[in-house]
Amino acid sequence: MTFGQAISYNLSNLGNFNGRASRPEFWWWILAMWILQVFANLIFTVLPGDNGFLGFIGWVISIILILATIAVGARRLHDTGKSGWWQLMYLIPCVGWIIMIVLWAQAGTPGDNAYGTPSA
């Protein structure tokens, strides 16, 4: 899966917590979110004054993208044979993120598992 395909697929499946996501699909999405975050931070630091409406639009977009990121994270965990609820590890200070990166970086289970067939 290419960078553009990962973005397109994950935006069209932003509320889909079922199925599986390959490593490239997940990591391309994470890269896109990092790039978007850097770009948004640059824009909001350059704009002068009170950005009330733009700030509101930014929050709405952020919520949508967070939902899509949680969904692709759950599908990535499904690919390794784990439940998407493992993402609650985020709540453990410091080590939660490390545990999640290790889980996301694992190879997916070959063939079918309880969450479906491997993604293309």
C-alpha angles and dihedrals in degrees: 000000000000129000093260094045091051092052093046094046095047094047090051090048099040094135097037110112094166128091131023137297124206122229094254091050091052099042094045088054092049090050090051090051092051092050091047091049093052091047093048092048090052092050095047093048091051097048112092126224132004112342098196101150095033089048090053092049089048091054092049092050090046092054091050092049093046089053090050091048093051090049095051089044090055091048089049090053089048088057089059091048096256131121120257087236087079085083087080084081084085087079093066105092116245099340095055093073092046091052091048093050090052092049093047092048094055119107116258121250111268115244125357123343134175090287098053140264122332116273118250 
